[in-house]
Amino acid sequence: MISAVVAALVVATAPARGATPGPALSVNGAADHHPISSHIYWMNFASAGLAKQLDRPVDRWGGNTTDTYNWKIGSSNTGNDYYFENIPDCFDAPTYTCDDGPKYGYRTFVRKDQLAGAKTLMTVPMMGWVAKDGEPNHPFTCGFPRSVFANQSSFDPYDTQCGNGQKAGGGLVPSQPSRDGMQINASFGGDWVKQLKSLYGSAAGGGVRFYELGNEPALWNSTHRDMHPGPTTYDELWRKSRDYGAAVKAADPTAKMLGFSEWGWPNYYLQRRGRHQRRLLAG
């Protein structure tokens, strides 16, 4: 690779006939070498068996449902991935039962990582709303119930009271965050970190090592439009990142902080601001 770079430089800098020669160029291939951090190699919700086989260094608790995760009751909302329903952890995991009280999937997740020797990356909900409940059986609480919006284009075949939030004739039905959500602030995230620290120790003491602030905020008004119907603004994203980040660091100063994850690289540059949105134009 180095020889190819050198050859390219030689060709690019070779003087044209009759031109004055430029300075001699060289490439030091051994300069600025350093080991790659193992922390860049991670998976999202890796199964215990696969994680052990791959010996992966970091395991991420992240994705759409984690943006609405209520750690106090062990429940999250499915968003537009599946009819905006509040689902308890005990319903989601085949090894859990809902018969003897709430289960907490995040605790099982951290214990699995500890047994596999992986560091946990935990997504802190930052959208401002989380699932307000988690009924163990149907019917679930949902963002767009049939009892309020009977004329929707689709309903959950397993829970026919929960719709997709789209009108049968086109368009969207209105959102009301309190219908399925509970409003939170930065202290909700800070208290979760305190709870994790009390259960597993500080990040420096072998507990949860990394905390990530939110998941795909540019899509909150799409994936989670039941709880965040309006576009995310620059000011909102900055304010929440500042406040939630400070709460996490206050709870565990030894933890490492990561900014929000986006659906793709354009949204790190082209965030919405109010009603205006810059668009990436192809052409």
BALOBA-1460 file (C-alpha; in Angstrom, 3 decimals):
// residues 283
<rec num="1" residu="m" x="0.000" y="0.000" z="0.000"/>
<rec num="2" residu="i" x="2.842" y="2.370" z="0.911"/>
<rec num="3" residu="s" x="4.671" y="1.647" z="-2.325"/>
<rec num="4" residu="a" x="1.501" y="2.405" z="-4.277"/>
<rec num="5" residu="v" x="1.166" y="5.744" z="-2.495"/>
<rec num="6" residu="v" x="4.793" y="6.580" z="-3.203"/>
<rec num="7" residu="a" x="4.371" y="5.659" z="-6.885"/>
<rec num="8" residu="a" x="1.300" y="7.866" z="-7.108"/>
<rec num="9" residu="l" x="3.181" y="10.762" z="-5.566"/>
<rec num="10" residu="v" x="6.062" y="10.305" z="-7.951"/>
<rec num="11" residu="v" x="3.712" y="10.359" z="-10.946"/>
<rec num="12" residu="a" x="1.724" y="13.287" z="-9.608"/>
<rec num="13" residu="t" x="4.782" y="15.385" z="-8.860"/>
<rec num="14" residu="a" x="6.904" y="14.482" z="-11.878"/>
<rec num="15" residu="p" x="7.786" y="17.780" z="-13.616"/>
<rec num="16" residu="a" x="6.424" y="18.398" z="-17.051"/>
<rec num="17" residu="r" x="8.973" y="18.750" z="-19.848"/>
<rec num="18" residu="g" x="10.636" y="22.097" z="-19.500"/>
<rec num="19" residu="a" x="9.086" y="22.801" z="-16.075"/>
<rec num="20" residu="t" x="11.094" y="23.633" z="-12.978"/>
<rec num="21" residu="p" x="11.428" y="20.558" z="-10.715"/>
<rec num="22" residu="g" x="9.535" y="20.817" z="-7.398"/>
<rec num="23" residu="p" x="10.665" y="19.671" z="-3.967"/>
<rec num="24" residu="a" x="11.392" y="15.993" z="-3.385"/>
<rec num="25" residu="l" x="8.570" y="14.147" z="-1.631"/>
<rec num="26" residu="s" x="8.674" y="11.006" z="0.456"/>
<rec num="27" residu="v" x="6.285" y="8.981" z="2.616"/>
<rec num="28" residu="n" x="7.213" y="7.647" z="6.031"/>
<rec num="29" residu="g" x="5.033" y="4.564" z="6.328"/>
<rec num="30" residu="a" x="6.050" y="3.953" z="9.946"/>
<rec num="31" residu="a" x="4.943" y="7.359" z="11.217"/>
<rec num="32" residu="d" x="2.037" y="7.801" z="13.658"/>
<rec num="33" residu="h" x="1.265" y="4.127" z="14.118"/>
<rec num="34" residu="h" x="-0.824" y="3.113" z="17.119"/>
<rec num="35" residu="p" x="-3.001" y="0.144" z="18.088"/>
<rec num="36" residu="i" x="-6.682" y="0.188" z="17.093"/>
<rec num="37" residu="s" x="-8.968" y="0.327" z="20.129"/>
<rec num="38" residu="s" x="-10.794" y="-2.964" z="20.650"/>
<rec num="39" residu="h" x="-13.849" y="-0.963" z="21.703"/>
<rec num="40" residu="i" x="-14.752" y="-0.196" z="18.099"/>
<rec num="41" residu="y" x="-15.660" y="-3.857" z="17.590"/>
<rec num="42" residu="w" x="-19.115" y="-4.374" z="19.039"/>
<rec num="43" residu="m" x="-22.535" y="-5.869" z="18.365"/>
<rec num="44" residu="n" x="-26.083" y="-4.873" z="19.251"/>
<rec num="45" residu="f" x="-27.898" y="-7.291" z="21.579"/>
<rec num="46" residu="a" x="-25.524" y="-10.137" z="20.776"/>
<rec num="47" residu="s" x="-26.752" y="-13.522" z="21.909"/>
<rec num="48" residu="a" x="-24.719" y="-15.135" z="24.667"/>
<rec num="49" residu="g" x="-23.549" y="-17.999" z="22.441"/>
<rec num="50" residu="l" x="-22.482" y="-15.803" z="19.543"/>
<rec num="51" residu="a" x="-20.836" y="-13.274" z="21.835"/>
<rec num="52" residu="k" x="-18.741" y="-16.021" z="23.380"/>
<rec num="53" residu="q" x="-17.762" y="-17.451" z="20.006"/>
<rec num="54" residu="l" x="-16.706" y="-14.066" z="18.656"/>
<rec num="55" residu="d" x="-15.164" y="-12.878" z="21.914"/>
<rec num="56" residu="r" x="-16.582" y="-9.452" z="21.082"/>
<rec num="57" residu="p" x="-15.319" y="-6.632" z="23.341"/>
<rec num="58" residu="v" x="-18.481" y="-4.462" z="23.573"/>
<rec num="59" residu="d" x="-22.192" y="-5.326" z="23.606"/>
<rec num="60" residu="r" x="-24.708" y="-2.549" z="22.882"/>
<rec num="61" residu="w" x="-28.146" y="-2.177" z="24.423"/>
<rec num="62" residu="g" x="-29.493" y="0.004" z="21.633"/>
<rec num="63" residu="g" x="-32.074" y="0.431" z="18.914"/>
<rec num="64" residu="n" x="-35.584" y="1.778" z="18.546"/>
<rec num="65" residu="t" x="-37.184" y="0.287" z="21.643"/>
<rec num="66" residu="t" x="-34.372" y="1.480" z="23.926"/>
<rec num="67" residu="d" x="-35.361" y="5.092" z="23.198"/>
<rec num="68" residu="t" x="-38.608" y="4.459" z="25.109"/>
<rec num="69" residu="y" x="-37.289" y="2.064" z="27.749"/>
<rec num="70" residu="n" x="-38.693" y="2.545" z="31.244"/>
<rec num="71" residu="w" x="-36.091" y="0.942" z="33.480"/>
<rec num="72" residu="k" x="-38.257" y="1.390" z="36.571"/>
<rec num="73" residu="i" x="-40.916" y="-1.042" z="35.355"/>
<rec num="74" residu="g" x="-39.067" y="-3.006" z="32.638"/>
<rec num="75" residu="s" x="-41.099" y="-1.915" z="29.624"/>
<rec num="76" residu="s" x="-40.647" y="-0.209" z="26.257"/>
<rec num="77" residu="n" x="-42.700" y="0.902" z="23.267"/>
<rec num="78" residu="t" x="-42.407" y="-0.721" z="19.844"/>
<rec num="79" residu="g" x="-42.951" y="2.543" z="17.917"/>
<rec num="80" residu="n" x="-43.847" y="2.343" z="14.261"/>
<rec num="81" residu="d" x="-41.926" y="-0.934" z="14.002"/>
<rec num="82" residu="y" x="-45.050" y="-2.610" z="15.379"/>
<rec num="83" residu="y" x="-48.208" y="-0.631" z="16.189"/>
<rec num="84" residu="f" x="-46.754" y="1.665" z="18.893"/>
<rec num="85" residu="e" x="-47.387" y="-0.799" z="21.738"/>
<rec num="86" residu="n" x="-46.046" y="-0.835" z="25.314"/>
<rec num="87" residu="i" x="-44.436" y="-4.251" z="25.821"/>
<rec num="88" residu="p" x="-43.018" y="-5.516" z="29.150"/>
<rec num="89" residu="d" x="-39.639" y="-7.228" z="29.245"/>
<rec num="90" residu="c" x="-41.222" y="-10.420" z="30.520"/>
<rec num="91" residu="f" x="-43.385" y="-10.635" z="27.381"/>
<rec num="92" residu="d" x="-40.491" y="-10.096" z="24.982"/>
<rec num="93" residu="a" x="-38.083" y="-12.690" z="26.328"/>
<rec num="94" residu="p" x="-39.003" y="-16.395" z="26.010"/>
<rec num="95" residu="t" x="-37.209" y="-17.281" z="29.248"/>
<rec num="96" residu="y" x="-39.259" y="-14.810" z="31.309"/>
<rec num="97" residu="t" x="-42.772" y="-15.087" z="32.665"/>
<rec num="98" residu="c" x="-44.997" y="-12.196" z="33.685"/>
<rec num="99" residu="d" x="-46.784" y="-14.175" z="36.369"/>
<rec num="100" residu="d" x="-44.638" y="-13.232" z="39.357"/>
<rec num="101" residu="g" x="-44.045" y="-9.516" z="38.850"/>
<rec num="102" residu="p" x="-41.953" y="-7.356" z="36.537"/>
<rec num="103" residu="k" x="-38.725" y="-8.530" z="34.959"/>
<rec num="104" residu="y" x="-35.883" y="-6.246" z="34.000"/>
<rec num="105" residu="g" x="-34.242" y="-7.093" z="30.716"/>
<rec num="106" residu="y" x="-31.356" y="-4.683" z="31.248"/>
<rec num="107" residu="r" x="-30.189" y="-6.656" z="34.281"/>
<rec num="108" residu="t" x="-30.126" y="-9.908" z="32.351"/>
<rec num="109" residu="f" x="-28.271" y="-8.057" z="29.589"/>
<rec num="110" residu="v" x="-25.510" y="-6.770" z="31.895"/>
<rec num="111" residu="r" x="-25.099" y="-10.134" z="33.621"/>
<rec num="112" residu="k" x="-24.765" y="-11.827" z="30.221"/>
<rec num="113" residu="d" x="-22.009" y="-9.368" z="29.262"/>
<rec num="114" residu="q" x="-20.157" y="-9.912" z="32.505"/>
<rec num="115" residu="l" x="-20.193" y="-13.683" z="32.025"/>
<rec num="116" residu="a" x="-18.928" y="-13.254" z="28.462"/>
<rec num="117" residu="g" x="-16.235" y="-10.770" z="29.461"/>
<rec num="118" residu="a" x="-17.744" y="-7.960" z="27.361"/>
<rec num="119" residu="k" x="-18.170" y="-4.304" z="28.253"/>
<rec num="120" residu="t" x="-21.746" y="-3.013" z="28.205"/>
<rec num="121" residu="l" x="-22.795" y="-0.003" z="26.146"/>
<rec num="122" residu="m" x="-26.160" y="1.203" z="27.494"/>
<rec num="123" residu="t" x="-28.433" y="3.588" z="25.582"/>
<rec num="124" residu="v" x="-29.948" y="6.233" z="27.862"/>
<rec num="125" residu="p" x="-33.462" y="7.271" z="26.711"/>
<rec num="126" residu="m" x="-33.233" y="10.951" z="25.789"/>
<rec num="127" residu="m" x="-36.365" y="11.601" z="23.744"/>
<rec num="128" residu="g" x="-38.299" y="12.869" z="26.768"/>
<rec num="129" residu="w" x="-40.939" y="10.120" z="26.924"/>
<rec num="130" residu="v" x="-40.841" y="6.431" z="27.838"/>
<rec num="131" residu="a" x="-43.472" y="3.692" z="28.062"/>
<rec num="132" residu="k" x="-45.826" y="4.511" z="30.914"/>
<rec num="133" residu="d" x="-46.826" y="0.902" z="31.587"/>
<rec num="134" residu="g" x="-46.272" y="-2.670" z="30.459"/>
<rec num="135" residu="e" x="-49.277" y="-4.920" z="30.745"/>
<rec num="136" residu="p" x="-48.272" y="-8.605" z="30.847"/>
<rec num="137" residu="n" x="-50.953" y="-9.642" z="28.361"/>
<rec num="138" residu="h" x="-53.170" y="-8.252" z="25.613"/>
<rec num="139" residu="p" x="-54.672" y="-5.740" z="25.276"/>
<rec num="140" residu="f" x="-51.608" y="-3.519" z="25.410"/>
<rec num="141" residu="t" x="-51.534" y="0.231" z="25.892"/>
<rec num="142" residu="c" x="-50.722" y="1.796" z="22.531"/>
<rec num="143" residu="g" x="-50.354" y="5.161" z="20.843"/>
<rec num="144" residu="f" x="-53.245" y="4.891" z="18.404"/>
<rec num="145" residu="p" x="-56.020" y="2.721" z="19.898"/>
<rec num="146" residu="r" x="-59.047" y="1.666" z="17.886"/>
<rec num="147" residu="s" x="-61.304" y="3.140" z="20.579"/>
<rec num="148" residu="v" x="-60.024" y="6.615" z="19.657"/>
<rec num="149" residu="f" x="-59.201" y="6.139" z="15.963"/>
<rec num="150" residu="a" x="-61.435" y="3.469" z="14.447"/>
<rec num="151" residu="n" x="-60.598" y="4.364" z="10.847"/>
<rec num="152" residu="q" x="-56.961" y="3.278" z="10.563"/>
<rec num="153" residu="s" x="-55.394" y="1.424" z="7.662"/>
<rec num="154" residu="s" x="-54.068" y="-1.459" z="9.751"/>
<rec num="155" residu="f" x="-54.468" y="-3.032" z="13.199"/>
<rec num="156" residu="d" x="-52.303" y="-5.539" z="15.049"/>
<rec num="157" residu="p" x="-53.753" y="-8.981" z="14.205"/>
<rec num="158" residu="y" x="-52.763" y="-10.180" z="17.698"/>
<rec num="159" residu="d" x="-54.073" y="-7.098" z="19.492"/>
<rec num="160" residu="t" x="-56.809" y="-5.620" z="17.358"/>
<rec num="161" residu="q" x="-57.189" y="-2.564" z="19.569"/>
<rec num="162" residu="c" x="-53.817" y="-1.134" z="18.458"/>
<rec num="163" residu="g" x="-53.484" y="0.611" z="15.087"/>
<rec num="164" residu="n" x="-50.634" y="1.847" z="12.934"/>
<rec num="165" residu="g" x="-51.537" y="5.540" z="13.248"/>
<rec num="166" residu="q" x="-52.343" y="5.966" z="9.559"/>
<rec num="167" residu="k" x="-55.767" y="6.890" z="8.232"/>
<rec num="168" residu="a" x="-57.426" y="4.352" z="5.987"/>
<rec num="169" residu="g" x="-57.775" y="6.968" z="3.271"/>
<rec num="170" residu="g" x="-54.266" y="8.339" z="3.652"/>
<rec num="171" residu="g" x="-52.575" y="10.683" z="6.098"/>
<rec num="172" residu="l" x="-51.741" y="10.363" z="9.780"/>
<rec num="173" residu="v" x="-53.978" y="10.435" z="12.826"/>
<rec num="174" residu="p" x="-52.936" y="12.952" z="15.536"/>
<rec num="175" residu="s" x="-50.575" y="12.005" z="18.331"/>
<rec num="176" residu="q" x="-50.974" y="12.474" z="22.064"/>
<rec num="177" residu="p" x="-47.774" y="11.459" z="23.910"/>
<rec num="178" residu="s" x="-49.471" y="10.914" z="27.256"/>
<rec num="179" residu="r" x="-51.699" y="8.225" z="25.735"/>
<rec num="180" residu="d" x="-48.930" y="5.635" z="25.973"/>
<rec num="181" residu="g" x="-45.976" y="7.622" z="27.315"/>
<rec num="182" residu="m" x="-44.641" y="8.982" z="30.583"/>
<rec num="183" residu="q" x="-42.694" y="12.230" z="30.431"/>
<rec num="184" residu="i" x="-39.138" y="12.150" z="31.785"/>
<rec num="185" residu="n" x="-36.157" y="14.462" z="32.163"/>
<rec num="186" residu="a" x="-32.430" y="14.062" z="32.679"/>
<rec num="187" residu="s" x="-32.818" y="12.872" z="36.270"/>
<rec num="188" residu="f" x="-34.549" y="9.731" z="34.940"/>
<rec num="189" residu="g" x="-31.352" y="8.796" z="33.121"/>
<rec num="190" residu="g" x="-29.129" y="9.789" z="36.023"/>
<rec num="191" residu="d" x="-31.147" y="7.662" z="38.434"/>
<rec num="192" residu="w" x="-30.793" y="4.680" z="36.117"/>
<rec num="193" residu="v" x="-27.028" y="5.048" z="36.132"/>
<rec num="194" residu="k" x="-27.116" y="5.208" z="39.931"/>
<rec num="195" residu="q" x="-29.161" y="2.005" z="39.960"/>
<rec num="196" residu="l" x="-26.732" y="0.267" z="37.613"/>
<rec num="197" residu="k" x="-23.819" y="1.446" z="39.718"/>
<rec num="198" residu="s" x="-25.444" y="0.078" z="42.883"/>
<rec num="199" residu="l" x="-26.046" y="-3.293" z="41.185"/>
<rec num="200" residu="y" x="-22.753" y="-3.763" z="39.318"/>
<rec num="201" residu="g" x="-20.311" y="-1.156" z="40.592"/>
<rec num="202" residu="s" x="-18.919" y="1.875" z="38.822"/>
<rec num="203" residu="a" x="-17.573" y="1.764" z="35.293"/>
<rec num="204" residu="a" x="-14.052" y="1.760" z="36.709"/>
<rec num="205" residu="g" x="-15.017" y="-1.042" z="39.097"/>
<rec num="206" residu="g" x="-16.331" y="-3.432" z="36.447"/>
<rec num="207" residu="g" x="-19.839" y="-2.052" z="35.981"/>
<rec num="208" residu="v" x="-21.426" y="-0.571" z="32.856"/>
<rec num="209" residu="r" x="-18.550" y="1.016" z="30.944"/>
<rec num="210" residu="f" x="-20.274" y="3.102" z="28.258"/>
<rec num="211" residu="y" x="-23.438" y="5.205" z="28.048"/>
<rec num="212" residu="e" x="-24.888" y="6.433" z="24.766"/>
<rec num="213" residu="l" x="-27.277" y="9.388" z="24.636"/>
<rec num="214" residu="g" x="-30.361" y="8.474" z="22.637"/>
<rec num="215" residu="n" x="-30.983" y="6.562" z="19.436"/>
<rec num="216" residu="e" x="-31.635" y="8.114" z="16.002"/>
<rec num="217" residu="p" x="-33.079" y="11.457" z="17.176"/>
<rec num="218" residu="a" x="-33.612" y="12.629" z="13.585"/>
<rec num="219" residu="l" x="-36.240" y="9.878" z="13.301"/>
<rec num="220" residu="w" x="-38.025" y="10.480" z="16.597"/>
<rec num="221" residu="n" x="-40.951" y="12.104" z="14.796"/>
<rec num="222" residu="s" x="-41.209" y="9.035" z="12.572"/>
<rec num="223" residu="t" x="-40.234" y="5.987" z="14.608"/>
<rec num="224" residu="h" x="-41.758" y="7.404" z="17.782"/>
<rec num="225" residu="r" x="-44.199" y="9.957" z="16.451"/>
<rec num="226" residu="d" x="-46.745" y="8.837" z="19.068"/>
<rec num="227" residu="m" x="-44.496" y="10.378" z="21.734"/>
<rec num="228" residu="h" x="-42.461" y="12.893" z="19.694"/>
<rec num="229" residu="p" x="-44.706" y="14.096" z="16.851"/>
<rec num="230" residu="g" x="-42.606" y="17.131" z="15.888"/>
<rec num="231" residu="p" x="-39.167" y="17.130" z="14.205"/>
<rec num="232" residu="t" x="-36.130" y="17.216" z="16.470"/>
<rec num="233" residu="t" x="-34.452" y="20.635" z="16.494"/>
<rec num="234" residu="y" x="-30.818" y="21.609" z="16.941"/>
<rec num="235" residu="d" x="-31.609" y="23.375" z="20.211"/>
<rec num="236" residu="e" x="-33.522" y="20.417" z="21.585"/>
<rec num="237" residu="l" x="-30.790" y="17.941" z="20.718"/>
<rec num="238" residu="w" x="-28.056" y="20.120" z="22.213"/>
<rec num="239" residu="r" x="-30.025" y="20.836" z="25.400"/>
<rec num="240" residu="k" x="-30.915" y="17.196" z="25.996"/>
<rec num="241" residu="s" x="-27.393" y="15.966" z="25.198"/>
<rec num="242" residu="r" x="-25.966" y="18.485" z="27.667"/>
<rec num="243" residu="d" x="-28.441" y="17.743" z="30.449"/>
<rec num="244" residu="y" x="-28.558" y="13.961" z="30.129"/>
<rec num="245" residu="g" x="-24.788" y="13.763" z="29.694"/>
<rec num="246" residu="a" x="-24.230" y="15.794" z="32.861"/>
<rec num="247" residu="a" x="-26.664" y="13.578" z="34.778"/>
<rec num="248" residu="v" x="-24.855" y="10.417" z="33.686"/>
<rec num="249" residu="k" x="-21.424" y="11.784" z="34.573"/>
<rec num="250" residu="a" x="-22.683" y="13.008" z="37.948"/>
<rec num="251" residu="a" x="-23.966" y="9.505" z="38.703"/>
<rec num="252" residu="d" x="-20.774" y="7.738" z="37.552"/>
<rec num="253" residu="p" x="-17.820" y="10.024" z="36.764"/>
<rec num="254" residu="t" x="-15.739" y="7.030" z="35.637"/>
<rec num="255" residu="a" x="-18.133" y="6.093" z="32.809"/>
<rec num="256" residu="k" x="-17.395" y="6.906" z="29.180"/>
<rec num="257" residu="m" x="-19.956" y="8.952" z="27.266"/>
<rec num="258" residu="l" x="-21.031" y="8.543" z="23.645"/>
<rec num="259" residu="g" x="-23.223" y="10.905" z="21.666"/>
<rec num="260" residu="f" x="-26.409" y="9.786" z="19.979"/>
<rec num="261" residu="s" x="-26.435" y="7.183" z="17.212"/>
<rec num="262" residu="e" x="-28.088" y="8.131" z="13.932"/>
<rec num="263" residu="w" x="-29.638" y="6.041" z="11.174"/>
<rec num="264" residu="g" x="-26.847" y="7.100" z="8.795"/>
<rec num="265" residu="w" x="-24.028" y="9.581" z="8.367"/>
<rec num="266" residu="p" x="-26.070" y="12.363" z="6.639"/>
<rec num="267" residu="n" x="-27.996" y="13.063" z="9.820"/>
<rec num="268" residu="y" x="-24.868" y="13.979" z="11.724"/>
<rec num="269" residu="y" x="-24.662" y="16.961" z="9.362"/>
<rec num="270" residu="l" x="-28.232" y="17.603" z="8.270"/>
<rec num="271" residu="q" x="-30.304" y="17.738" z="11.434"/>
<rec num="272" residu="r" x="-33.684" y="19.422" z="11.295"/>
<rec num="273" residu="r" x="-34.224" y="22.848" z="12.754"/>
<rec num="274" residu="g" x="-37.839" y="23.763" z="13.423"/>
<rec num="275" residu="r" x="-39.832" y="23.453" z="10.204"/>
<rec num="276" residu="h" x="-36.772" y="23.821" z="8.019"/>
<rec num="277" residu="q" x="-34.705" y="20.874" z="6.879"/>
<rec num="278" residu="r" x="-31.608" y="20.849" z="4.775"/>
<rec num="279" residu="r" x="-31.692" y="18.107" z="2.217"/>
<rec num="280" residu="l" x="-28.909" y="16.192" z="0.588"/>
<rec num="281" residu="l" x="-29.390" y="16.565" z="-3.132"/>
<rec num="282" residu="a" x="-28.189" y="13.992" z="-5.627"/>
<rec num="283" residu="g" x="-27.435" y="14.990" z="-9.149"/>
